[in-house]
Amino acid sequence: MKPTVVIGFLGTQLDSGRGAGRWAKWRPTVSLVQHEDQVVSRLELIHTRNHLALAEVVRADIASVSPETVVNLVELAIADPWDFGEVYARLYDWARAYAFDTEREQYWTHITTGTHVAQICMFLLAESRFIPGVLAQTAPPKRQRPGEAGSVALIDLDLSRYDVIARRFEAEQRDAVSFLKSGIATRNARFNTLIDEIERVAVRSRAPILLVGPTGAGKSFLARRMFELKKARHQVTTGAFVEVNCATLRGDGAASTLFGHKKGAFTGAAAERAGLLRSAHEGVLFLDEIGELGLDEQAMLLKAIEEKRFFPMGADREVTSDFQLIAGSNRDLRHEVAAGRFREDLFARINLWTYDLPGLAQRPEDIDPNVDHLLTLYASENNRVVRFNAEARARYLHFAQSTDALWSGNFRDLSASVTRLATLADGGRITVELAEAEIARLRWLWKRTTPHSGGDDDVDLAALLGSDRAAALDLFDRLQLEAVVRVCRQSRTLSEAGRRLFHASRTQRSVLNDADRLRKYLGKHGLQWTQLAGVPA
């Protein structure tokens, strides 16, 4: 039989006791080693620094009861044992670094001791197999007598009778993911994977989260849904969701809006102001376009995040606020740091969880379900149901999912487009004529707002290739290369340009590497991505 290794928290109440009297009561961690038919070879006893003395007492008592049991004291730096995100992160890191050897040892995860948060985290780590083996639940004897061991129940989550537990957690996660997506059945694999991870982070962590992506990609919407998910899980009880676009903050008004001010702190400060950071206490603060903040405000924000306290303008006494920060940016903050416009230490602090939200043009397969969602919203807001006829829907989607549809405003463009169609639909039916008119309107809109949306003159192949090489191109190759260059200029990354250019054929391939395919095409003409876009691939 394999040696048994138990992993469990120190029970700061149940395992405690002073002098000989501690043997007069049942102690769950000590009871683990008091069963002659279940010898424990090693115990990994997790504790915080504040309870080291008690942990040493428990280790000494175990040595007197079961000298063959090796007790390792595992100190974890947990400041708040009731903080789900902190406890899970510390346990997860420890479990990932631990040298489990399932071929030579069997493992029990003790879930009787520790805070309720710790017990839940231990269950989740065992259920997800980050800690292999079974759960161990100890219980006192019915009639407590000094030195009695009580009982140990082993729970193997791999057994069929526990499938209902696993299904319940899976269903809860599916519901949470659907909530974050507003029930929209999105089909883009990258986006769905991203939302799956955001769901786990949203309910397990209070660390800062950074959402990057183009304007209109849904950063603000997703931040609010994350707050609402936390509230539904009772992780936020009294705090509010506080949102501000940092691009609207300038000068003294920026620091005052965020950190508050005392009366008379500056000209016009006629009354005291609390500031948004204090308004977000015990809630979520969403700073959209955080890259627009000035360097002074960035330094103050860093202190507020790390120490949860700061000075309002004109104040000589610090105030406190415990909030979770979600930041948004349509800029690449790595470039802003390199250019000296964004503090490197602040970027490092908010870069723990960073998610790049794809624009609508990068998710053509999600346009169809989002159109349905927007029509449903229109119906609920206007008490008027509107539908496409089959031909109109096919025509609209054919354009919307093509490379001609730039969606430069992302979901704002799509929402405005569907609203126009629904408003103009007589009898609640969107016809082919309406769809064609809307497509013409979108073409006009993007032609005026996109600098590279003009004709062939926008692409000077002679300047790119040299006059001799450009003159040697057949008309067919010239037109094709001009179109490719135009799409590259309209795209933020090489991968985005590849997805747009190879949209139809990529659905027929099992291995997708559109960026490499485009890179090779450009290389055939002696071109590189950086020549066309001016940004790294």
N, C-alpha and C positions, 0 to 999 in steps of 0.2 A: 504494500500500500504506500502511496506517495506521502511524504511528510506534509503536514498541514500548516499553512501560513495564514494568519489572520491579519486583516487591515482594519483598523477602527479608530475612532476618535476617543480621546479621554473624556469620561463623563465627569464634568466639573462638579456636579451635584451628587449624582448617584455613586460615583467612585470615591467620593471624599470621606473623611472620617479622621478622628484624632485618637491617638493612643490605642489601647486594647479595645476600646469601644467600637472601633471601626469593623471589628469582626462580628459584632452583634447584628449587623444588618447585611442585606444582600447587596453585592457590588457587581454590576454586570461585566466589567472588564476582567475582574479577578475570576468571576464564575466561569469564564471561557476555558480556563485551564484546570478546573476542578472536576472534570469528567474523566474517569479512568479509561473509559472505552473510546474517548475522542482526544487523543494526545495532540497538543498544539506544539509544533516544533519551533515556530517563530511568531512573534507578535510585533507588527509595525504600529506603534502607538502614537497617533498624531495628536499634537497639542500646540498651544500658543506659548509664547515666551512667558506670559503672566502666570501660567500654570505649570511651569517646569518643576517646582517643588512637589506638587501633588503627583505629577507623572513619575518622579523618582520614588515616592512612597509606594505607588502602585507597582512599579517595577520590583522593588524590594519585597513586597508582599507576595507577588507572583513567584519570585525566586524561592520563597519559603514554602509555598504550596506545590509548585511544579518546577524544581530546579533544572529539568531538562528543557524548559522553554526559554529561548533567547528573546529578550525584549529590547527592541530598538526604539529609542525615543526619536520621533520625527517632529522637529519644530517647524511650523509653517508660519510665515509672517502675515497673519490675518488680523487686520486692525478691527474689523467689525464682523463678528461671526454671524450676524443676521443679514449681511449684504450678500445676496445671491450671486451677483456677478463676481465679487471678490473671492468668495469661498470656492465657487466652481472653478475659477481661473487658477487658483493656487493648487487645488486638488488635481485638476487636469494636467497642469505642468508637472506635478510630482509623478502622476501615473505614467505620463509619457516618458519620463526619464528613468523610471524604475525598471530594473532588469527582471521582468517576469520570466519564469522558466516553467511553462506548463507541462513539459515532458517529464520533469523531475519533481515538481511540487504541485499541490492543489491549493486553491486560494478561497478563503472566506472573506466576505466584506461585511463587517459588523455594523448593523444599522440601528442599534438600540440606543447608542450614546451620541453625544453632540447635540447642537441645536437642531431644530426641525429643518432649518435650511441645510445644515451639514448632512443630515440624514437623506434629504431629497437628492442632494448632489452626489452622495455616495451611491444611491440607487441608480441615478441616471448614468453614472460612469460604469456601473456594473451591467446595466441593461444594454448599453452601447458597446460593451466588451472592452472598454479602455482599461477596466480592471477585470481580468478574467475570473471565472469561477462562479461560486454561488453566494447568495446572501445568507447571513447568519443573524438570527433574531433571538436574543436571550430573554428569559422571563424568570421572575422570582418564584420560589416555591409557594404553594398555596398557604402553608403555615410556615412562616419564617422562623428558623432556628439558627443559632450561631453556626457559621461555617457551611451552611447548606448551599449547594450549587445552583439549584433551580433547573431550568431546562434550556436547551438550545434547539431551535428549529432551523433547518436548512431549506432555502428556497432556491430552486434551480429554474431560472427564468427561461431556459431552453425547453423545459417540459411543456407539453401541450396545454396542461391545465392553467398555465400562466399566460397563454396567448392573449387572453382578454385584456391583460394589463398592457402588453405591448401594443395591441390594437388601439387601446384607449389613448396612449401617448401618440401613436401615429396619426389617429384621427384629429387629436388636438392640434398637432403640428400642421396638418393639412388645412384645418379651419383657419389657423393663424396666417398661413401663407395666402390663402384665398382672401382673407381680410385685408392684408397689405396690398393686394392687387384689386381691391374693391369687387371681388367676385368675377373679374374679367378672366376668361379662359385663355390666357396668353400662350402662344405657341413657340416663341423664340427660346431656344434651348439655353443660350447664354443668359438671357434675362431671367428665366425661371430658376436657373442655378444660383444666380445672384440673389434673388428674392428669398430662396430657401435659406441661404446663409444669413441674410439680414434678419430673418425671423428668429433664428437661433440667437444671434447676437443681441437683438432687441430685448428678448426676455431673459437673457442670462447676464448681461453686462450693463454697467452704468458708465463705462469709459466713453470718451469722446468718439464720435463717428463723423467721418468726412464723406460727403456725397459730391462727386464731381460729374460734370457732363454739360452739354450745351444748354443754353436757355430754352426753357419749355420742355425739358426732358422729364420733369416730374419730381424734382428734388424736394420742393416745398410740400407737395402733396404726400410724398413718401414719408417725410419727416413727421408730418401730422398723424399719418396712419400708425407710425411706430409709437408715437405718444399714446394714441388711443388703444393700441394693443397692450401697452404697459398698464394703462388704466384698467382695462378689462381683466388683466391678470392681478390686479390689486397691488402692483409694484409702484404705482403712483396713486396716492389717495387724496391729498389736499393740494398738491402743486398744479400749476397751469402750464399750458403750452404757450410760450412767448416767442413771437417771430419778428425779425427785423431784417430788412434788406440793407446791408452795410453800404451799398452804393449810394444810399440816400443820406448818409451821415457825413458831415463835414465840420472841420474846425472844433471849437469848444462844444458845439452841439453833439458831436460824436461821443466824446467822453461823458457828457452830461446824460445823454440818452441811455448809454449802457450802464454807467457806474453811479449815476445820480450826482447831486451837488447839494451843498449847503446854501442857505440863503445868503446872497451877496458874494458868491464865489466868483462871479464875473459880471460884466455889464449886462443887465437884463435878467439876472437871476433873482427875481423878486420873492420867490418862495422856495422852500426846500423841495427836492425831487428825489424819489426813491431810486429810480433807474431800473432798467429792464432786468439786470442780473438779479437784483433783489426780488423783483416781481416773479422770477422763475424759481424761487426757492422751493425745493422739494418737487420740482417739476422738470420740464425740458425747455432749454433755450435753443432756438434755431437761428443761427446767424447765416443768412444767405449772402452769397458773394463776399465771403470773409476776406478774400484777397484785396478788397477795396479799403480795408481798415488802414489807418495810418500806423506808423511804427510805434508811436507812443501808446496808442490804444492796444496794439498787439502785446506790448510788454505788460500792460495792466491786466489784460485778459489772461495771459499766461499765469500770472500770480493768482488770479481768481480761480483758475481751473485747478492749479496744483495745491493751493493752500485753503481754498474756499473762503477767502477773505480778501478785502481790498479797501482802498481809501476812496470815498466819493470826492468829487472836486471840492476843494476848499475845506475839507474836513481834516482834523488832527487825530481822529479816532477811527479805527478800522471797523467795518461792518462785515457780516458773514452772510453767505448764501450757498446752499448745497444744491446744485442743479446738475443735470446731465446736458452736455453740449452736443448738439448736432450742427455741423457746419456744412455749407454748400459753396461750391465755386464752379464757374464756367471756365476758369483759367487753370492751366497746369501749374500748381503751386511750386513744383520742383523748379520750373523755369523762373518763377517769381523769386524764389530763394536765391537762385544763381545770380539774378539781376540785382539783388540787394533790396527788393521791394517787400519781401516777406521774411519775418524772423525765422531763422533755422530752428531755434529751440521751440518755438510755438508750433511749427510744422511737425517736428518730431513728436510733440505732445498730442496733436490731434490726428496723427497718421497711424494710430494703432489699427483702426478699422476704416479702410478707404474703399469706396465702391464707385466705379466708373459707370454711370448710367448711360446706356446707348441711346442715341437719338432715334426718332421715329423712322428715318430713312434706313437705319441699320436693323430695323425690326419689321420688314415689310409684311411678314406673315401675321403680325399682331394688329395690323390695320383693320382687318375684317372684324374680329371680335370687339375692337374698340369702337368701330362704327355702330355696332349693335348696342354697346353700352351707352354711347352718347345719345342714340335715338331713345333709349329707355329713360335716360335722364331728362331729355326734352319732353317726353310724354308726361313724366311725373311733375315737372315744373309748369307745364302749360295745359295739362288736362286734354291733350290732343295726341292721339297715336298716329305716327307717320311711318310708312314703310316704302322701300324701294320696290319697283316692279323688277322682274328678273333681269330684263335686258339692261335697265339703268344701273342696277347693282353691278352686273358684270362689267359694264363699260367704266364705271367709276373706279372699281377695284383694279381693273387692268391698268388704268393710268396711275392710281395711287400707289401701286406696288412696283411701278416701273422706275427706271433711272431718270426719267423726265420729271418725276415728282421729287423736288428737293426737300420739302418739309423743313425749311430753314427755321421756322418757328416751332417745329416739333408738334407736340400735342395741342398747343394753342392754335396752330394753323388748322389741325384736324378738327378741333372743337368748333372753331369759327366756320369751317367749311360745312360741317354737318348741320350746324345751326341755320346757316343760310338755306341749305337744301330743305330742311324741315319747315322753315318759315314760309317758303315760296311754294310748298307742295299743296296744290289744290286737291281737296278731297282726301288728304292724307296719303297721297301717292306721289313718290318721286319718279318722274318720267325720264326717258332717255334725253329729251330736250333739256330738262333741268340739269341733268348730269353733265351734258356737253357744255352748257353755259357755265357751270361751276368749274369745270376743267379749264375752260378758257380764262376764267377769272384768276385761277391759281397760277396759270402760266404767266399771265400779265403781272401778278403780284411778285412772283419770284424773279421775273426778268428785270423788274425795277429795283429790287432789293439785293440782288446778287451781282457782285462786280464782274463775274466771269460767265454771265449767262447770255452774252450777246452772240454774234455770228462768228464766222470763221476768222474774221480779222482779229478776234481776241487772242488767237493762238498764232504767234509768229514763229513758225517752224524754222525759218532761216536763222533767227536769233538763237534758237535752241540747238540746232543741228549744224549750223554753218550753211552758207548759201549753196555750196556745191552739193552737199548731201541732200538738202531739202529739194533742190531742183531735180535730183535723180529719182525721186519718189514717184511712183505711178499715182494717178488721181485716187484710185481705190485706197492705196496705203496712206496717202496724205489725209483723206477724209477720216479714215479710221484712227490714225494717230492724233489728229486734231480733237476728235471726240474723246479719246482716252485722256489726253492732256487736260481737256476741259473738266472732265469728271474728277481728275486728280486735284485740280485747283479748288474744286468745290468740296473736297473731303478733308476731314481733319487728320486722318491717318491713312497709311498705306492699306491697312486691313479694311477700313471702311470703303476706300475706293475699289478694292478688289471685290468686296461683297456686292457693290452696286453694279460693277461691270459684268460680273459672272453670275448674276442673280438667277437666271433661268437654269443654266447648266449645273449650278452647284447643288440643286435638289436631286440630281441624278448621280451624284458621286458620293461614295462612302467616306473618302478622305478629303477633307476640305482644307486647302491651303491657298486661298485666293490671293493673299499677299505675295507669296512666292511666285505664283503664276503671273501676276502683274509685274513683279520685279524682273522676271525673265523677259517679258514682252518689252519693257522699257529698255532693258539691257541690249536687246537686239538692235535697237536704234541708237545705242550709245548714251542713253539717258539714265538718270538716277532720280529717285523719289525726291530727294532734297532740292534738286533743281526746279522741281515743279511746285512743291508745297512750301519749301523753306522751313520745314519743321522735321524733327527726327522721326524715323519710321517706328 
